Amino acid sequence: MTAGAEVKIIDVVGDDFWQLSWQERSEKANKEGITILFDKPKEYTSARLVNIVKKFLNVNKAGHSGTLDPKATGLMIVCTGKRTKMLNGLLGCDKEYEGVMILGEKTKSFDSETEVFEKNDISHLTPESISEAVKAFTGEIQQVPPMYSAVKHKGKPLYKMARKGEVLERAPKLVNVRVFETGELTGNKLTFRVLCSKGTYIRSLASDLGDKLGTGAYLKELRRTKIGEFDIKYALHAEDFINMNRSRE
């Protein structure tokens, strides 16, 4: 059984939930627990989205299905009450992403959080050379977590050290990139789609692909479109959720 199949039985809130009064919604979220699919906006932290659910439904206990970087958008699953016990299964699901990487440029964070420090010519790149390079990052691969990550060293997140200019040796982790597809290269922008196991760093994929091509690359845009069998097209926007729960009936 796949990780995605394990969570098919989880029901997400539907129209019947939103037809309840605010008091009934709050009671259900606290006593039975609910599961909501969200489309996380850019610049929101994952914790902020969970806190919005707590605040606007007056929920004591809530959690999410896996962190998305503030600059990324897309699918997050938030569970409340007793449903939070299901989060471990969701955390283990495969994830699907779509995004844009910039070829020929490097940043220390492997994404747009830090400034470009190196630029290289990409005029020699072809669709064939890119497709061939992608093969090295498809299937089970060893991936070194980036310094700009929440991985902890002696209880301290690596990104805090990275922002001070510190670089530590990190042990590689085995991840599975089931699908790595690239689209057209427009200027220096390359679109892509990735389906991968938990623990995969997409910005590291972009940086590693750039190194393989000999040009460098960094992640410009990222959107999570699926978690297991759950799809972004059924997700709720944060502002819509706030508006539906702003006035308590």
TORFI-631049 format. One record per residue (C-alpha): residue in one letter; chain; x, y, z. Coordinates in nm, 2 decimals. Each point is the difference from the previous one (the first is absolute). Layout:
// TORFI-631049
+------+------+--------+--------+--------+
: rodo : voti :     px :     py :     pz :
+------+------+--------+--------+--------+
:    A :    A :      X :      Y :      Z :
...
+------+------+--------+--------+--------+
// end
This chain:
// TORFI-631049
+------+------+--------+--------+--------+
: rodo : voti :     px :     py :     pz :
+------+------+--------+--------+--------+
:    M :    A :   0.00 :   0.00 :   0.00 :
:    T :    A :   0.14 :   0.34 :  -0.09 :
:    A :    A :   0.03 :   0.29 :   0.24 :
:    G :    A :  -0.27 :   0.18 :  -0.20 :
:    A :    A :  -0.24 :  -0.29 :   0.03 :
:    E :    A :   0.03 :  -0.01 :   0.38 :
:    V :    A :  -0.17 :   0.34 :   0.04 :
:    K :    A :  -0.28 :  -0.03 :  -0.25 :
:    I :    A :  -0.24 :  -0.07 :   0.28 :
:    I :    A :   0.06 :   0.34 :   0.15 :
:    D :    A :  -0.31 :   0.22 :  -0.06 :
:    V :    A :   0.06 :   0.37 :  -0.06 :
:    V :    A :  -0.26 :   0.26 :   0.09 :
:    G :    A :  -0.27 :   0.06 :  -0.26 :
:    D :    A :  -0.30 :   0.22 :  -0.06 :
:    D :    A :  -0.19 :  -0.16 :   0.29 :
:    F :    A :   0.26 :   0.13 :   0.24 :
:    W :    A :  -0.02 :   0.35 :  -0.13 :
:    Q :    A :  -0.38 :  -0.01 :   0.03 :
:    L :    A :   0.03 :  -0.04 :   0.38 :
:    S :    A :  -0.01 :   0.30 :   0.23 :
:    W :    A :   0.34 :   0.13 :   0.12 :
:    Q :    A :  -0.06 :  -0.15 :   0.34 :
:    E :    A :  -0.07 :  -0.34 :  -0.15 :
:    R :    A :   0.30 :   0.02 :  -0.21 :
:    S :    A :   0.22 :   0.09 :   0.29 :
:    E :    A :  -0.14 :  -0.28 :   0.21 :
:    K :    A :   0.05 :  -0.26 :  -0.28 :
:    A :    A :   0.36 :   0.12 :  -0.06 :
:    N :    A :   0.08 :  -0.04 :   0.37 :
:    K :    A :  -0.19 :  -0.32 :   0.09 :
:    E :    A :   0.01 :  -0.22 :  -0.31 :
:    G :    A :   0.27 :   0.18 :  -0.18 :
:    I :    A :   0.00 :   0.12 :  -0.37 :
:    T :    A :   0.23 :  -0.02 :  -0.30 :
:    I :    A :   0.03 :   0.30 :  -0.23 :
:    L :    A :   0.20 :   0.04 :  -0.32 :
:    F :    A :   0.16 :   0.34 :  -0.04 :
:    D :    A :   0.17 :   0.18 :  -0.28 :
:    K :    A :   0.28 :   0.17 :   0.20 :
:    P :    A :   0.07 :   0.36 :  -0.13 :
:    K :    A :   0.35 :   0.12 :  -0.06 :
:    E :    A :   0.19 :   0.15 :   0.30 :
:    Y :    A :  -0.23 :  -0.19 :   0.24 :
:    T :    A :   0.18 :  -0.24 :   0.24 :
:    S :    A :  -0.15 :  -0.34 :   0.05 :
:    A :    A :  -0.04 :   0.09 :   0.37 :
:    R :    A :  -0.20 :   0.31 :  -0.09 :
:    L :    A :  -0.25 :  -0.20 :  -0.19 :
:    V :    A :  -0.05 :  -0.24 :   0.29 :
:    N :    A :  -0.04 :   0.30 :   0.24 :
:    I :    A :  -0.27 :   0.15 :  -0.23 :
:    V :    A :  -0.20 :  -0.32 :   0.04 :
:    K :    A :   0.04 :   0.01 :   0.37 :
:    K :    A :  -0.10 :   0.37 :   0.02 :
:    F :    A :  -0.30 :   0.01 :  -0.23 :
:    L :    A :  -0.15 :  -0.34 :   0.11 :
:    N :    A :   0.11 :   0.04 :   0.37 :
:    V :    A :   0.18 :  -0.33 :  -0.02 :
:    N :    A :   0.24 :  -0.11 :   0.27 :
:    K :    A :   0.19 :  -0.27 :  -0.19 :
:    A :    A :   0.10 :   0.01 :  -0.37 :
:    G :    A :   0.30 :  -0.11 :  -0.22 :
:    H :    A :   0.10 :  -0.02 :  -0.36 :
:    S :    A :   0.12 :  -0.26 :  -0.25 :
:    G :    A :   0.35 :   0.13 :  -0.07 :
:    T :    A :   0.18 :   0.33 :  -0.01 :
:    L :    A :   0.00 :   0.22 :  -0.31 :
:    D :    A :   0.26 :   0.27 :  -0.02 :
:    P :    A :  -0.15 :   0.36 :   0.03 :
:    K :    A :   0.09 :   0.08 :  -0.37 :
:    A :    A :  -0.18 :  -0.32 :  -0.12 :
:    T :    A :  -0.37 :  -0.03 :  -0.06 :
:    G :    A :  -0.24 :  -0.29 :  -0.03 :
:    L :    A :  -0.16 :  -0.29 :   0.18 :
:    M :    A :   0.01 :  -0.03 :   0.38 :
:    I :    A :  -0.23 :  -0.23 :   0.20 :
:    V :    A :  -0.10 :   0.12 :   0.35 :
:    C :    A :  -0.16 :  -0.23 :   0.25 :
:    T :    A :  -0.16 :   0.09 :   0.33 :
:    G :    A :  -0.09 :  -0.18 :   0.32 :
:    K :    A :   0.01 :  -0.38 :  -0.03 :
:    R :    A :   0.08 :   0.02 :  -0.37 :
:    T :    A :   0.35 :   0.11 :   0.08 :
:    K :    A :   0.08 :  -0.36 :   0.07 :
:    M :    A :  -0.02 :  -0.05 :  -0.38 :
:    L :    A :   0.28 :   0.24 :  -0.07 :
:    N :    A :   0.28 :  -0.25 :   0.02 :
:    G :    A :  -0.16 :  -0.19 :  -0.29 :
:    L :    A :  -0.03 :   0.32 :  -0.20 :
:    L :    A :   0.36 :   0.10 :   0.08 :
:    G :    A :   0.12 :  -0.33 :  -0.16 :
:    C :    A :  -0.19 :   0.05 :  -0.33 :
:    D :    A :   0.16 :   0.08 :  -0.33 :
:    K :    A :  -0.02 :   0.37 :  -0.10 :
:    E :    A :  -0.04 :   0.15 :  -0.35 :
:    Y :    A :   0.15 :   0.34 :  -0.08 :
:    E :    A :   0.01 :   0.24 :  -0.30 :
:    G :    A :   0.24 :   0.28 :  -0.03 :
:    V :    A :   0.25 :   0.22 :  -0.18 :
:    M :    A :   0.38 :  -0.01 :   0.04 :
:    I :    A :   0.25 :   0.25 :  -0.13 :
:    L :    A :   0.29 :  -0.15 :  -0.19 :
:    G :    A :   0.34 :   0.17 :  -0.02 :
:    E :    A :  -0.03 :   0.16 :   0.34 :
:    K :    A :   0.09 :  -0.11 :   0.36 :
:    T :    A :  -0.12 :   0.11 :   0.34 :
:    K :    A :   0.12 :  -0.12 :   0.34 :
:    S :    A :  -0.34 :  -0.11 :   0.11 :
:    F :    A :  -0.07 :  -0.18 :  -0.33 :
:    D :    A :  -0.32 :   0.22 :  -0.04 :
:    S :    A :  -0.09 :   0.37 :  -0.01 :
:    E :    A :   0.05 :   0.07 :   0.37 :
:    T :    A :   0.36 :   0.10 :  -0.06 :
:    E :    A :   0.17 :   0.21 :  -0.27 :
:    V :    A :   0.15 :  -0.15 :  -0.32 :
:    F :    A :   0.38 :  -0.03 :   0.05 :
:    E :    A :   0.09 :  -0.16 :  -0.33 :
:    K :    A :  -0.11 :   0.01 :  -0.36 :
:    N :    A :   0.09 :  -0.23 :  -0.28 :
:    D :    A :  -0.07 :  -0.03 :  -0.37 :
:    I :    A :  -0.27 :  -0.25 :  -0.10 :
:    S :    A :  -0.01 :   0.05 :  -0.38 :
:    H :    A :   0.15 :  -0.35 :  -0.05 :
:    L :    A :  -0.29 :  -0.17 :   0.18 :
:    T :    A :  -0.25 :  -0.20 :  -0.21 :
:    P :    A :  -0.32 :  -0.19 :   0.09 :
:    E :    A :   0.19 :  -0.32 :  -0.05 :
:    S :    A :   0.29 :   0.10 :   0.24 :
:    I :    A :  -0.25 :   0.10 :   0.27 :
:    S :    A :  -0.20 :  -0.32 :  -0.04 :
:    E :    A :   0.31 :  -0.21 :   0.03 :
:    A :    A :   0.12 :   0.19 :   0.31 :
:    V :    A :  -0.35 :  -0.05 :   0.17 :
:    K :    A :   0.05 :  -0.38 :  -0.02 :
:    A :    A :   0.27 :   0.03 :   0.27 :
:    F :    A :  -0.27 :   0.13 :   0.24 :
:    T :    A :  -0.28 :  -0.24 :  -0.07 :
:    G :    A :  -0.07 :  -0.31 :   0.21 :
:    E :    A :   0.17 :  -0.07 :   0.34 :
:    I :    A :   0.28 :   0.26 :   0.05 :
:    Q :    A :   0.22 :   0.12 :   0.28 :
:    Q :    A :  -0.08 :   0.36 :   0.08 :
:    V :    A :   0.19 :   0.23 :   0.23 :
:    P :    A :  -0.24 :   0.23 :   0.20 :
:    P :    A :   0.07 :   0.37 :  -0.08 :
:    M :    A :   0.14 :   0.23 :   0.27 :
:    Y :    A :  -0.30 :   0.22 :  -0.04 :
:    S :    A :  -0.24 :  -0.26 :   0.15 :
:    A :    A :  -0.17 :  -0.09 :   0.32 :
:    V :    A :   0.22 :  -0.30 :   0.06 :
:    K :    A :   0.14 :   0.03 :   0.35 :
:    H :    A :   0.36 :  -0.03 :   0.12 :
:    K :    A :   0.03 :  -0.02 :   0.38 :
:    G :    A :  -0.35 :   0.13 :   0.03 :
:    K :    A :   0.05 :   0.30 :  -0.22 :
:    P :    A :  -0.15 :   0.03 :  -0.36 :
:    L :    A :   0.27 :   0.01 :  -0.27 :
:    Y :    A :  -0.15 :   0.31 :  -0.16 :
:    K :    A :   0.08 :   0.21 :   0.30 :
:    M :    A :   0.36 :  -0.10 :  -0.03 :
:    A :    A :   0.00 :   0.05 :  -0.38 :
:    R :    A :  -0.13 :   0.36 :   0.05 :
:    K :    A :   0.32 :   0.07 :   0.20 :
:    G :    A :   0.21 :  -0.14 :  -0.27 :
:    E :    A :   0.07 :  -0.34 :   0.16 :
:    V :    A :   0.02 :  -0.31 :  -0.21 :
:    L :    A :  -0.01 :  -0.35 :   0.17 :
:    E :    A :   0.06 :  -0.34 :  -0.16 :
:    R :    A :  -0.34 :  -0.17 :  -0.04 :
:    A :    A :  -0.06 :  -0.37 :  -0.05 :
:    P :    A :  -0.18 :  -0.10 :  -0.32 :
:    K :    A :  -0.35 :  -0.15 :   0.02 :
:    L :    A :  -0.16 :  -0.25 :  -0.23 :
:    V :    A :  -0.31 :   0.14 :  -0.17 :
:    N :    A :  -0.21 :  -0.12 :  -0.30 :
:    V :    A :  -0.07 :   0.23 :  -0.29 :
:    R :    A :  -0.26 :  -0.20 :  -0.18 :
:    V :    A :  -0.06 :   0.26 :  -0.27 :
:    F :    A :   0.22 :   0.29 :  -0.11 :
:    E :    A :  -0.13 :   0.17 :  -0.32 :
:    T :    A :   0.12 :   0.32 :  -0.15 :
:    G :    A :  -0.18 :   0.23 :  -0.24 :
:    E :    A :   0.12 :   0.26 :  -0.24 :
:    L :    A :   0.31 :   0.22 :   0.08 :
:    T :    A :  -0.12 :   0.36 :  -0.05 :
:    G :    A :   0.29 :   0.23 :   0.03 :
:    N :    A :   0.16 :  -0.13 :   0.32 :
:    K :    A :  -0.33 :  -0.13 :   0.15 :
:    L :    A :  -0.07 :  -0.37 :   0.00 :
:    T :    A :  -0.33 :  -0.14 :   0.11 :
:    F :    A :  -0.03 :  -0.34 :   0.17 :
:    R :    A :  -0.21 :  -0.25 :   0.17 :
:    V :    A :   0.12 :  -0.24 :   0.28 :
:    L :    A :  -0.17 :  -0.29 :   0.18 :
:    C :    A :   0.21 :  -0.10 :   0.29 :
:    S :    A :   0.01 :  -0.17 :   0.34 :
:    K :    A :   0.00 :   0.19 :   0.33 :
:    G :    A :   0.32 :   0.17 :   0.10 :
:    T :    A :   0.09 :   0.11 :  -0.36 :
:    Y :    A :   0.13 :   0.35 :  -0.03 :
:    I :    A :  -0.11 :   0.15 :  -0.33 :
:    R :    A :   0.24 :   0.29 :   0.02 :
:    S :    A :   0.28 :  -0.25 :   0.04 :
:    L :    A :  -0.12 :  -0.18 :  -0.31 :
:    A :    A :   0.01 :   0.33 :  -0.19 :
:    S :    A :   0.35 :   0.08 :   0.13 :
:    D :    A :   0.13 :  -0.35 :  -0.07 :
:    L :    A :  -0.14 :   0.00 :  -0.35 :
:    G :    A :   0.17 :   0.34 :  -0.06 :
:    D :    A :   0.33 :  -0.15 :   0.12 :
:    K :    A :  -0.04 :  -0.30 :  -0.23 :
:    L :    A :  -0.06 :   0.23 :  -0.29 :
:    G :    A :   0.31 :   0.20 :   0.09 :
:    T :    A :  -0.20 :   0.32 :   0.01 :
:    G :    A :  -0.15 :   0.02 :   0.35 :
:    A :    A :  -0.37 :   0.05 :   0.08 :
:    Y :    A :  -0.23 :   0.11 :   0.27 :
:    L :    A :  -0.37 :  -0.05 :   0.08 :
:    K :    A :  -0.21 :   0.31 :  -0.09 :
:    E :    A :  -0.36 :  -0.12 :   0.05 :
:    L :    A :  -0.15 :  -0.31 :   0.16 :
:    R :    A :  -0.35 :  -0.12 :   0.04 :
:    R :    A :  -0.11 :  -0.32 :   0.17 :
:    T :    A :  -0.29 :  -0.15 :  -0.20 :
:    K :    A :  -0.06 :  -0.34 :   0.17 :
:    I :    A :   0.05 :  -0.18 :   0.33 :
:    G :    A :  -0.07 :  -0.37 :  -0.05 :
:    E :    A :  -0.34 :  -0.01 :  -0.17 :
:    F :    A :  -0.10 :   0.35 :   0.11 :
:    D :    A :   0.00 :   0.26 :  -0.28 :
:    I :    A :   0.05 :   0.38 :   0.01 :
:    K :    A :  -0.31 :   0.05 :  -0.21 :
:    Y :    A :  -0.22 :  -0.08 :   0.30 :
:    A :    A :   0.18 :   0.23 :   0.23 :
:    L :    A :  -0.13 :   0.31 :   0.18 :
:    H :    A :   0.17 :   0.34 :  -0.01 :
:    A :    A :   0.10 :   0.13 :   0.34 :
:    E :    A :  -0.19 :   0.33 :  -0.05 :
:    D :    A :  -0.32 :  -0.19 :  -0.09 :
:    F :    A :   0.03 :  -0.20 :   0.32 :
:    I :    A :   0.05 :   0.31 :   0.21 :
:    N :    A :  -0.30 :   0.17 :  -0.16 :
:    M :    A :  -0.23 :  -0.30 :   0.06 :
:    N :    A :   0.09 :  -0.01 :   0.37 :
:    R :    A :   0.04 :   0.37 :   0.07 :
:    S :    A :  -0.35 :   0.06 :   0.13 :
:    R :    A :  -0.11 :  -0.24 :   0.27 :
:    E :    A :  -0.36 :  -0.09 :  -0.03 :
+------+------+--------+--------+--------+
// end
